[in-house]
């Protein structure tokens, strides 16, 4: 049904880009979950910071006390509630151990110790995930060799190690284990990721660029010789010039095709990598002890479309207390990682010179697109995405080096010795904003490695959410609920026998409520909206959260048309019988404001021997679709007619003389009679039977029409009663008439 209702998502006069959800839900906290995992949720009273300190030579500093640390949040100094020094031996490899292995030392805690029943000891074991991301043949071979050289042939360690690959999707090559032989086997069986095609594309692009330069040189030489030859020579030159121009056009077309494919493939790989990282973080979040990811990658895209996703990955990693160490796999190769960047810059220069010289655009693309492509290539450098992932989670980046032994040894040292500090934030407001954490050490000549901060949320977001959900849910948790612009939201119950808890959820907002930004240089407009619906049961527990991000963009000349559109969000939930609260937030991402609504959903228990009835839906408009688009069992399709519900918007009498309404009956319908009643202020205004078509099965859909031309402007209640003589069901819907 979600796919078949695509018309609902394209009602507006703009293109909506869907943020791909991550597979999997975050599991609940287990009783054995470590304090480091739980303490970073914003509804907790303490924030835990995992700190590694090194001296100028890169050696761990192991003798610091609480007095040596200062912790600040958003530059406001915080009181350290507890200080713990963690030390335990044995790492990913061998040969690294401490004088006091396999034990944790708590130093001068400043808060009273918990009672034995409440104690949450910090475990001595740790977990490392080795993640190999879309590696080419040469990079993978060197990464495998470096890893296998460091991991011993056999034996066990207290540190668990898992092996994962991100192409395609997320592949678990070895679940977390302390058996190093199994780890080595998984690493050795890794395969390269589409390298032949990548290398062929690079070689073909080089050939095309070389041929283009050759043809351009021939054209310049021919132009220089104009006027020096005979008539036949001039005619021959003109013919050859036409052939060169035709070949140049074909070359440019092929170059454009390769570039377009690269852009799409890059975004696809970026989303795929983000989903894989989130899945690995989820697997680590439920484990005790220090948790790390060693991420081998040839580049983590941070284009505008993916930068928000990367920020979300970092946010979730910080909330799960996971530290990432990124390894630039391009740095393992003999070929420079900047080769592609130089090629893009050279190509950009050639195209710019050609446009300047001829006054034409032979690439058939705006010059700004070439410049954006160069920028995107620069952003793929390891100092951007990979560095941000590592540094913002408290790790470090390994780049421009084919010696991973020292990097692995340093990761082992971080796992085996670090400091844990906790503090209670002085700012107790759950506003969803990022809180920067600054850790300083008084001892000169030291370098501090710690996560950069966290988001102040009342509850941690699910791992299946997108980055747009974090600020939207923060708005939803405000008191009073925000109401910056008009929105409508409603849920309906359609208890089909196969899906008795089927609950369509709809949200509407006009695009004129959003703040549009206009880029005068590019002559484009843009806006963003996020829609999130959260379902809670009668006890207030969160049952389901669904959402979508909408990116509005187009040419500036179409801005007025874009502001006359609407966003109509549609999802289907399957809920057990019960009473629920539907909490809805629509957020204007650009303006950082939104509107929220709360409504009650009632999902009745299935009627085994009697009939059942859906919610009463007032219809705003209808749309005829093709036979291939219609879905016979979908709740809002009647044949080939798609019904758009009225979600509470006032109805103007001048627009139509009738108000369509819709409901569905299920079960044994042979003796069912239906009547309609119109009420105003609780008093009946009119009442009449509703004639039904003969039932041909266990489902009967009915679309009726209520005359409204003669009614006065007011608020009314339409009530539909259905009975089979022994069982009666009533459904109501309110609407407001305006002149």
C-alpha positions in Angstrom: 0.0 0.0 0.0 2.8 2.3 0.7 4.1 2.1 -2.9 0.6 2.2 -4.4 -0.2 5.5 -2.6 2.7 7.2 -4.3 0.2 9.8 -5.6 -0.2 10.9 -2.0 3.4 11.8 -1.8 3.6 13.7 -5.1 0.6 16.0 -4.6 2.8 19.0 -4.1 4.5 20.9 -7.0 7.9 19.8 -6.0 10.0 16.6 -5.9 10.2 14.8 -2.5 13.4 12.8 -1.7 12.9 9.9 0.7 15.5 9.4 3.4 16.2 5.6 3.3 15.5 4.0 6.6 18.0 1.8 8.3 17.2 -1.8 8.6 16.6 -3.0 12.2 15.4 -1.7 15.5 17.5 -0.8 18.5 17.0 -3.6 21.0 16.0 -2.7 24.6 18.7 -2.4 27.2 19.6 -5.7 28.7 20.2 -6.2 32.4 23.9 -6.8 31.7 24.4 -3.7 29.6 27.2 -1.5 30.7 26.9 1.8 32.4 28.8 3.3 29.5 26.0 2.3 27.2 23.1 3.6 29.2 24.5 6.7 30.8 24.5 8.8 27.6 20.7 9.0 27.1 19.4 12.5 27.9 16.9 11.3 30.4 19.8 10.0 32.6 21.3 12.2 35.2 24.9 11.5 34.2 26.9 11.8 31.0 29.9 9.4 30.6 33.0 10.5 28.7 35.6 8.0 27.6 39.0 9.7 27.5 42.4 8.6 26.2 45.5 10.7 27.0 48.8 10.5 25.2 52.1 12.4 25.5 54.0 14.2 22.8 55.6 10.9 21.6 52.2 9.2 21.3 52.6 7.1 24.4 49.7 6.5 26.8 49.6 8.6 29.9 48.5 6.2 32.7 49.1 8.1 36.0 46.6 10.9 35.9 44.2 11.7 38.7 40.8 13.4 38.9 42.5 16.7 39.7 44.3 16.6 36.3 41.0 16.8 34.3 38.6 19.7 33.5 35.3 18.9 31.8 33.1 21.5 30.2 29.8 21.3 28.3 29.3 24.2 25.8 32.2 25.9 27.5 30.4 25.7 30.9 32.6 23.9 33.4 31.0 20.8 34.9 31.5 19.1 38.2 33.0 15.6 37.8 30.8 13.1 39.7 33.1 10.1 39.3 36.5 9.3 38.0 37.6 5.8 37.0 40.8 4.5 35.5 40.3 1.4 33.4 43.2 -1.0 32.8 43.1 -4.5 31.4 45.4 -6.6 29.3 45.4 -8.4 25.9 44.1 -6.8 22.7 43.3 -7.5 19.1 46.8 -8.8 18.6 49.5 -9.9 21.0 52.4 -8.4 22.9 50.5 -5.6 24.5 49.8 -5.9 28.2 49.8 -3.8 31.4 51.3 -4.5 34.8 47.9 -4.8 36.3 46.1 -6.8 33.6 42.4 -7.9 33.6 41.2 -5.6 36.3 39.6 -2.2 36.7 40.9 0.4 39.1 38.5 3.1 40.5 40.4 6.1 41.7 38.9 8.6 44.2 35.2 8.5 43.3 33.6 11.8 44.3 30.1 10.3 44.8 29.0 7.7 47.4 29.5 4.2 46.1 26.3 2.4 45.1 24.9 -0.4 47.2 25.7 -3.9 46.1 22.2 -4.4 44.7 22.5 -1.3 42.6 26.2 -1.6 41.6 26.9 -1.5 37.9 30.5 -2.5 37.6 32.4 -1.6 34.5 33.4 -4.8 32.8 37.0 -5.5 31.9 36.3 -7.0 28.5 36.0 -4.9 25.3 34.7 -5.4 21.7 36.2 -4.4 18.4 34.4 -4.5 15.0 36.6 -4.7 11.9 34.6 -3.2 9.1 35.8 -3.4 5.4 34.0 -0.9 3.2 33.9 -1.2 -0.6 37.6 -1.9 -1.0 39.3 -2.3 -4.4 41.6 -5.2 -5.1 44.9 -3.5 -4.2 43.5 -1.8 -1.1 41.8 -4.9 0.2 44.9 -7.0 -0.3 47.0 -4.6 1.7 44.4 -4.2 4.4 44.1 -8.0 4.7 47.9 -8.4 4.9 48.2 -5.7 7.6 45.4 -7.2 9.7 46.6 -10.8 9.4 50.1 -9.7 10.3 48.9 -8.3 13.5 46.3 -10.9 14.5 48.0 -14.0 15.9 47.5 -17.4 14.3 45.6 -18.8 17.2 44.8 -18.2 20.9 42.2 -16.3 22.7 41.9 -12.8 24.2 39.5 -11.1 26.5 38.7 -8.6 23.7 35.9 -9.8 21.3 36.5 -9.1 17.6 33.9 -9.3 14.8 34.5 -9.0 11.1 32.0 -7.2 8.7 31.8 -6.1 5.1 29.6 -3.5 3.6 29.1 -4.6 0.1 26.4 -5.5 -0.6 24.6 -4.3 2.4 26.0 -5.4 5.7 27.6 -8.9 5.8 28.6 -10.6 9.1 31.7 -12.5 8.1 32.5 -13.4 11.8 30.3 -12.7 14.8 32.1 -11.3 17.9 34.5 -13.9 19.2 37.7 -14.2 21.3 39.1 -17.0 19.0 41.7 -15.3 16.9 41.9 -18.2 14.4 38.2 -17.5 13.4 39.0 -13.8 13.0 41.9 -14.5 10.7 39.8 -16.9 8.6 37.0 -14.3 8.1 39.5 -11.6 7.1 41.3 -13.9 4.7 38.0 -14.7 2.9 37.2 -11.1 2.1 36.6 -10.3 -1.6 37.1 -7.0 -3.5 34.1 -4.7 -4.3 33.4 -4.2 -7.9 37.0 -3.2 -8.7 37.0 -4.4 -12.3 34.2 -2.1 -13.3 35.7 0.9 -11.3 39.1 0.4 -13.0 37.5 0.1 -16.4 35.6 3.3 -15.9 38.7 5.1 -14.8 40.7 3.8 -17.8 37.8 4.7 -20.2 37.6 8.2 -18.8 41.3 8.7 -19.2 41.0 7.5 -22.8 38.1 9.9 -23.5 39.9 12.9 -21.9 43.1 12.2 -23.9 41.2 11.9 -27.2 39.3 15.1 -26.5 42.6 16.9 -26.0 43.9 15.4 -29.2 40.9 16.6 -31.2 41.0 20.0 -29.6 44.7 20.3 -30.7 43.8 19.3 -34.3 41.0 21.8 -34.4 43.4 24.6 -33.3 46.0 23.6 -35.9 43.3 23.6 -38.6 42.1 27.0 -37.6 45.6 28.4 -37.7 46.0 27.1 -41.3 42.8 28.7 -42.6 43.5 30.9 -45.7 46.7 29.2 -46.6 45.4 26.4 -48.7 43.5 25.9 -51.9 39.8 25.6 -52.2 39.9 21.8 -52.2 42.0 21.9 -49.0 39.7 24.3 -47.3 36.7 22.1 -48.2 38.6 19.0 -46.8 39.4 20.9 -43.6 35.8 21.9 -43.2 34.7 18.3 -43.6 37.3 17.1 -41.1 36.2 19.9 -38.7 32.6 18.6 -38.9 33.8 15.1 -38.2 35.9 16.3 -35.2 33.0 18.2 -33.8 30.7 15.2 -34.1 33.3 13.0 -32.4 33.8 15.6 -29.6 30.0 15.7 -29.0 29.9 11.9 -28.7 33.0 11.9 -26.4 31.4 14.5 -24.1 28.1 12.6 -24.1 29.9 9.5 -22.9 31.9 11.5 -20.3 28.6 13.0 -19.0 27.1 9.5 -18.7 30.1 8.2 -16.7 29.9 11.2 -14.4 26.2 10.9 -13.9 26.6 7.2 -13.0 29.5 8.0 -10.7 27.4 10.5 -8.8 24.5 8.1 -8.4 26.8 5.2 -7.5 28.6 7.4 -4.9 25.4 8.4 -3.2 24.2 4.8 -3.2 27.5 3.6 -1.7 27.4 6.4 0.8 23.9 5.5 2.0 24.8 1.8 2.0 27.9 2.5 4.1 25.9 4.6 6.6 23.3 1.9 7.0 26.1 -0.7 7.5 27.8 1.5 10.2 24.5 2.0 12.0 23.9 -1.8 12.0 27.4 -2.4 13.5 26.9 0.3 16.1 23.6 -1.4 17.0 25.4 -4.7 17.5 28.0 -3.0 19.7 25.5 -0.9 21.7 24.2 -3.9 23.7 27.6 -5.2 24.7 29.6 -4.2 27.8 33.0 -2.6 28.1 34.8 -0.3 25.6 33.5 -0.6 22.1 35.5 0.3 19.0 35.1 0.1 15.2 38.2 -0.2 12.9 36.8 1.1 9.6 38.8 0.4 6.4 37.5 2.6 3.6 38.7 4.3 0.4 36.6 7.4 1.3 33.4 8.3 3.1 31.3 10.6 1.0 30.1 13.8 2.7 28.3 15.4 -0.2 25.4 17.7 0.9 23.0 14.7 0.4 25.0 12.5 2.7 26.6 14.9 5.3 23.4 14.8 7.4 23.5 11.0 7.4 27.1 11.0 8.5 26.2 13.4 11.4 23.5 11.0 12.4 25.9 8.0 12.4 28.3 10.0 14.6 25.5 11.0 16.9 24.3 7.4 17.4 27.9 6.2 17.9 28.4 8.7 20.6 25.2 7.8 22.3 26.3 4.1 22.3 29.8 5.1 23.5 31.4 3.6 20.4 34.8 4.9 19.2 35.6 4.7 15.5 39.1 4.4 14.1 39.2 5.1 10.4 41.8 3.7 8.1 42.2 5.4 4.7 42.7 2.4 2.5 43.8 4.6 -0.4 46.8 5.4 1.8 47.8 1.7 1.6 48.2 1.9 -2.1 51.2 2.9 -4.1 49.0 5.1 -6.3 48.4 8.5 -4.8 44.9 9.1 -3.3 44.9 12.5 -4.9 45.1 11.3 -8.5 41.3 11.4 -9.1 41.2 14.9 -7.5 43.9 16.2 -9.8 42.1 14.7 -12.8 38.9 16.4 -11.9 40.6 19.7 -11.4 42.4 19.4 -14.7 39.1 18.5 -16.5 37.4 21.4 -14.8 40.2 23.7 -16.0 39.9 22.4 -19.6 36.2 22.8 -19.7 36.4 26.3 -18.3 39.0 27.3 -20.9 36.9 25.9 -23.6 33.8 27.8 -22.5 35.8 31.0 -22.2 37.4 30.6 -25.6 34.3 29.7 -27.6 31.5 31.2 -25.5 29.7 27.8 -25.7 29.1 25.0 -23.3 30.1 21.8 -25.0 29.5 19.8 -21.9 25.8 20.5 -22.1 25.9 21.2 -18.3 26.1 24.4 -16.3 29.6 25.3 -15.3 28.6 25.2 -11.7 28.0 21.5 -12.0 31.6 21.0 -12.9 32.7 23.1 -10.0 30.4 21.1 -7.7 31.9 17.9 -9.0 35.4 19.1 -8.1 34.2 20.1 -4.7 32.5 16.6 -4.2 35.8 14.9 -5.2 37.7 17.0 -2.7 35.2 16.0 0.0 35.9 12.4 -0.7 39.4 12.9 0.5 40.1 11.0 3.7 40.5 14.3 5.7 36.8 14.9 5.4 34.4 12.0 6.0 36.8 9.5 7.5 38.5 12.1 9.7 35.2 13.5 10.9 33.9 10.0 11.8 37.0 9.2 13.7 37.7 12.5 15.4 34.1 13.2 16.5 33.8 9.8 18.2 37.2 10.0 20.0 39.3 8.0 17.6 41.9 8.9 15.1 42.5 8.6 11.3 45.2 6.5 9.8 46.1 8.0 6.4 48.9 8.0 3.8 50.5 5.0 5.4 50.9 1.4 4.5 52.2 0.5 8.0 49.2 -0.5 10.1 51.1 -2.3 12.8 51.6 0.9 14.9 47.9 1.9 14.3 46.7 -1.5 15.6 49.0 -1.3 18.5 47.7 2.1 19.4 44.0 1.0 19.1 44.9 -1.9 21.5 46.4 0.5 23.9 43.3 2.7 23.9 41.2 -0.3 24.6 43.4 -1.4 27.4 43.9 1.8 29.2 41.6 4.8 29.4 39.7 7.0 31.8 36.0 7.2 32.5 34.5 10.5 33.7 30.9 11.2 34.5 29.1 14.5 35.2 25.5 15.7 35.6 24.9 18.4 33.0 24.1 21.8 34.5 21.8 22.5 31.5 18.9 20.1 32.0 16.8 21.2 29.0 16.0 18.5 26.5 16.0 20.7 23.4 17.6 18.2 21.0 20.5 20.5 20.4 24.1 19.3 20.2 26.1 19.8 23.4 29.8 20.1 22.8 32.0 18.4 25.4 35.5 19.7 26.1 38.0 17.7 28.1 41.3 19.3 29.2 44.3 17.9 31.0 46.4 20.2 33.1 49.7 18.3 32.4 51.6 20.1 29.6 52.5 18.2 26.5 49.5 15.9 26.5 46.9 15.2 23.8 43.3 14.3 24.7 41.1 12.0 22.7 37.4 12.0 23.6 34.0 12.3 21.8 33.0 15.8 20.8 29.5 15.8 22.4 26.0 14.5 22.4 22.4 15.5 21.6 20.1 16.5 24.5 17.1 14.2 23.8 14.6 13.0 26.4 15.0 9.5 24.8 17.5 8.1 22.5 16.4 7.8 18.8 15.9 4.4 17.3 18.7 3.2 15.0 16.2 3.0 12.1 15.7 6.7 12.2 17.1 9.3 9.9 19.0 12.4 11.0 15.8 14.5 10.5 14.1 12.6 13.3 16.4 13.9 16.1 15.5 17.6 16.0 11.9 16.8 15.1 11.4 14.5 18.2 13.0 17.2 20.3 10.3 19.6 19.2 7.7 17.0 19.9 8.8 16.7 23.5 8.5 20.4 24.2 5.9 21.7 26.6 3.7 23.3 25.4 3.5 21.7 22.0 4.8 23.9 19.2 2.3 25.4 16.8 4.2 27.6 14.3 1.9 26.9 11.3 -1.2 25.0 10.4 -1.1 21.2 10.0 -3.6 18.4 10.0 -3.1 14.8 11.1 -5.3 11.8 11.6 -5.3 8.1 11.9 -8.0 5.7 10.7 -8.8 2.1 11.6 -9.6 -0.5 8.9 -9.9 -3.9 10.6 -9.6 -6.1 7.6 -9.7 -9.8 8.6 -6.2 -10.4 7.3 -4.9 -7.2 9.0 -7.2 -6.4 12.0 -4.9 -3.7 13.3 -4.5 -1.9 10.0 -4.2 1.8 10.8 -3.5 4.3 8.0 -1.7 7.5 9.3 -1.9 10.7 7.3 -0.4 14.2 7.9 -1.0 17.3 5.7 0.9 20.6 5.6 0.8 23.3 3.0 4.1 24.3 1.5 3.4 27.9 2.0 4.1 27.4 5.7 7.7 26.5 5.0 10.7 28.9 4.7 12.2 28.8 1.3 15.8 29.9 0.6 16.7 31.2 -2.8 20.2 30.9 -4.3 20.5 34.0 -6.5 23.7 32.8 -8.1 22.2 29.4 -9.2 18.7 30.7 -9.6 17.3 27.9 -7.5 15.1 27.6 -4.4 15.2 25.0 -1.7 13.3 24.1 1.5 13.1 21.0 3.8 10.4 19.5 5.9 10.4 16.6 8.3 7.3 14.6 9.2 7.4 12.2 12.2 4.6 10.3 13.8 5.0 8.6 17.1 2.5 6.1 18.5 2.2 5.5 22.2 0.0 2.9 24.0 -2.3 3.5 27.0 0.7 3.2 29.4 2.6 5.8 27.5 5.1 3.4 26.0 6.4 4.1 22.5 5.0 1.5 20.1 6.0 2.8 16.7 7.7 5.8 15.1 7.5 6.5 11.3 8.7 9.5 9.4 10.0 11.0 6.2 12.1 13.9 5.1 11.0 16.1 2.2 13.6 18.1 0.2 12.0 20.8 -2.0 14.1 22.2 -4.8 13.7 23.7 -8.2 14.3 26.8 -10.4 13.7 30.1 -8.7 11.1 31.1 -11.4 8.9 28.3 -10.1 9.0 29.4 -6.4 5.4 30.8 -6.3 4.1 27.5 -7.7 6.1 25.5 -5.1 4.5 27.6 -2.3 1.0 26.6 -3.5 1.6 22.9 -3.0 1.1 20.5 -0.1 2.8 17.6 1.5 0.6 14.7 2.2 2.4 12.0 4.3 1.0 8.5 4.4 2.1 5.4 6.3 0.3 2.2 7.5 0.7 0.8 11.0 -0.4 -2.6 12.3 -1.5 -2.2 15.9 -2.8 -4.7 18.4 -6.3 -3.9 19.9 -6.2 -1.0 22.3 -6.2 2.8 22.8 -3.3 4.7 21.4 -2.1 8.3 21.2 -0.9 9.5 17.8 1.7 12.3 18.3 2.6 14.2 15.1 5.3 16.7 14.5 6.0 18.6 11.2 9.3 20.5 11.3 10.5 23.3 9.0 14.2 22.3 8.9 15.4 25.6 7.5 13.4 27.7 10.0 14.0 25.3 12.9 10.4 25.5 14.0 7.4 23.2 13.7 3.9 22.3 14.7 2.7 19.3 16.7 -0.7 17.6 17.1 -1.9 14.8 19.4 -4.9 12.5 18.6 -6.5 9.3 20.0 -6.5 6.1 18.0 -8.9 3.3 19.0 -8.2 -0.2 17.6 -11.0 -2.6 18.4 -10.6 -6.3 19.0 -11.6 -8.5 16.0 -15.3 -9.6 16.0 -15.2 -13.3 15.4 -18.9 -14.0 14.9 -20.3 -10.5 13.9 -19.4 -7.8 11.5 -16.9 -5.0 11.9 -16.6 -1.4 10.6 -13.8 0.9 9.7 -13.4 4.5 10.8 -15.7 7.1 9.1 -13.7 9.1 6.6 -14.7 12.5 5.2 -13.4 12.8 1.7 -11.6 15.9 0.6 -11.2 14.9 -3.1 -10.8 11.8 -5.3 -8.5 10.8 -8.1 -9.0 8.2 -10.8 -6.0 6.1 -11.4 -5.0 3.5 -14.0 -5.9 -0.1 -13.5 -2.2 -0.9 -12.9 -2.0 1.6 -10.1 -5.1 0.6 -8.2 -4.7 -1.9 -5.3 -7.9 -3.8 -4.6 -7.3 -4.5 -0.9 -5.9 -1.0 0.0 -8.0 0.9 2.5 -8.3 4.1 0.6 -9.0 2.7 -2.9 -12.5 2.0 -4.1 -12.0 0.3 -7.4 -9.8 2.7 -9.4 -10.7 5.7 -7.3 -8.2 6.9 -4.8 -9.8 8.8 -1.9 -8.0 11.7 -0.1 -9.3 12.1 3.4 -10.2 15.5 4.9 -8.0 15.7 8.0 -9.9 18.5 9.7 -9.6 21.4 7.3 -12.7 23.6 7.2 -15.0 23.0 4.3 -16.3 25.9 2.2 -19.9 25.6 1.1 -19.2 27.5 -2.1 -16.7 24.9 -3.2 -19.1 22.0 -3.3 -22.8 21.3 -2.5 -22.0 17.9 -1.2 -19.6 16.3 1.3 -18.5 12.7 0.3 -18.0 10.3 3.2 -16.6 6.7 3.2 -16.5 3.6 5.3 -16.0 -0.1 5.0 -17.9 -3.0 6.5 -16.3 -6.4 7.2 -17.6 -9.9 8.0 -21.1 -11.3 7.8 -23.0 -8.5 6.1 -26.2 -10.3 4.9 -28.5 -8.6 7.5 -26.6 -5.3 8.1 -28.6 -2.1 8.0 -26.9 1.4 8.0 -28.3 4.8 8.9 -26.7 8.3 8.9 -27.4 11.1 11.4 -26.3 14.7 11.3 -25.9 16.5 14.6 -25.2 20.1 15.7 -24.3 20.9 19.3 -25.5 17.4 20.2 -28.9 17.9 18.6 -30.0 15.8 15.6 -30.5 17.9 12.4 -31.3 15.2 10.0 -31.4 11.4 9.8 -31.8 9.0 6.9 -31.1 5.3 6.0 -28.0 4.6 4.0 -28.7 2.3 1.1 -26.0 -0.3 0.6 -25.0 -2.3 -2.5 -25.5 -6.0 -2.2 -22.5 -7.6 -0.4 -20.5 -9.9 -2.7 -18.0 -11.0 0.0 -16.7 -10.3 3.5 -15.9 -6.6 2.6 -18.3 -3.9 1.5 -17.0 -0.4 0.7 -19.5 2.5 0.6 -19.1 6.1 -0.6 -22.0 8.3 0.2 -22.7 12.0 -0.2 -24.1 14.4 2.4 -25.9 17.6 1.0 -24.4 20.7 2.7 -25.6 23.6 0.5 -28.6 24.3 2.8 -26.7 24.0 6.0 -25.6 27.0 8.0 -22.0 27.7 8.7 -21.2 25.8 11.9 -19.5 22.7 13.3 -21.4 19.4 12.7 -21.0 15.7 13.6 -21.8 13.0 11.1 -22.7 9.7 12.8 -23.0 6.4 10.9 -24.8 3.5 12.7 -24.6 -0.1 11.5 -26.6 -3.0 13.0 -27.5 -6.6 12.2 -30.2 -6.8 14.8 -28.1 -8.0 17.6 -24.8 -6.1 17.2 -24.4 -2.4 16.6 -21.4 -0.2 15.7 -21.3 3.6 15.5 -18.6 5.8 13.9 -18.5 9.6 13.9 -16.6 12.4 12.2 -16.7 16.1 12.9 -16.4 18.9 10.2 -16.8 22.6 10.1 -18.6 24.5 7.3 -17.6 28.0 6.2 -19.5 30.3 3.9 
